[in-house]
């Protein structure tokens, strides 16, 4: 029987953000599969830079499938606001 290297365990993360700092009520989510909250936030940074978006990042959450709820992990990564729309 072959043994397969499963690598790192991936979790589902979602990032709550505003489309720009002036649109306070327009909250949106982006979802990522990542091994840590910081890695998910780095993926989000890359996506915002590629799309040239401005965003106000509010929260990073990890889905716990056993409890069927989202757990806030914002304190585990460095939240920052992106202003790539003026590049």
RAPEVEN-V638872 format. One record per residue. N is the residue number from 1. PSI is psi in degrees with one decimal (none if undefined). OMEGA is omega in degrees with one decimal (999 if undefined). D_FIRST is the distance of its C-alpha to the first C-alpha in whole Angstrom. Layout:
[[N/PSI/OMEGA/D_FIRST] [N/PSI/OMEGA/D_FIRST]]
//
This chain:
[[1/131.7/-179.9/0] [2/144.8/173.5/4] [3/129.6/-179.7/7] [4/139.1/176.6/10] [5/114.5/-178.1/13] [6/-15.7/179.0/15] [7/-153.1/-178.8/18] [8/149.2/174.9/22] [9/131.0/179.9/22] [10/141.8/177.8/25] [11/157.0/175.9/27] [12/124.6/178.1/30] [13/150.3/170.9/33] [14/143.8/-178.8/37] [15/121.9/176.9/40] [16/126.9/-179.2/43] [17/160.8/171.3/46] [18/146.6/-178.2/49] [19/-33.8/172.9/50] [20/168.6/-176.7/53] [21/-21.0/-179.1/55] [22/-17.5/-179.4/58] [23/82.5/-172.8/56] [24/-35.4/-172.7/55] [25/-2.0/-176.6/54] [26/70.1/178.6/52] [27/142.1/178.1/49] [28/164.5/176.5/45] [29/144.2/165.1/42] [30/140.1/-176.9/39] [31/139.7/-178.3/35] [32/147.4/170.0/32] [33/120.6/-176.1/29] [34/166.0/-179.9/29] [35/-14.3/178.4/28] [36/165.1/178.6/31] [37/-38.6/179.8/35] [38/-39.7/178.9/36] [39/-40.6/176.9/33] [40/-40.8/179.4/34] [41/-35.3/175.6/38] [42/-38.8/174.5/37] [43/-41.9/179.0/36] [44/-41.7/177.2/39] [45/-44.9/179.5/41] [46/-41.6/179.5/40] [47/-41.8/179.5/40] [48/-38.9/179.1/44] [49/-42.3/-179.5/44] [50/-40.8/-178.6/43] [51/-7.5/-178.0/45] [52/50.4/179.5/48] [53/152.4/165.3/48] [54/136.6/178.3/50] [55/149.5/174.9/49] [56/106.5/-174.3/50] [57/129.0/-172.2/46] [58/-39.5/-172.0/47] [59/147.3/172.2/43] [60/125.7/-177.7/40] [61/145.5/176.3/38] [62/137.2/179.4/34] [63/127.6/174.9/33] [64/104.6/-175.4/31] [65/-21.2/-179.3/29] [66/-35.5/177.1/30] [67/-10.7/-179.2/34] [68/46.6/177.6/34] [69/165.7/179.5/36] [70/134.3/-178.6/37] [71/127.7/-178.8/37] [72/123.0/177.4/40] [73/30.2/-178.2/39] [74/-31.6/-177.8/41] [75/-14.7/-178.7/42] [76/-7.3/179.4/39] [77/165.1/-177.5/40] [78/96.5/178.4/43] [79/134.9/176.9/45] [80/161.0/-179.8/47] [81/141.8/-177.7/49] [82/139.7/177.9/48] [83/64.7/-179.3/51] [84/-2.9/-177.0/50] [85/-15.6/-179.0/52] [86/6.8/-179.5/55] [87/none/999/53]]
//
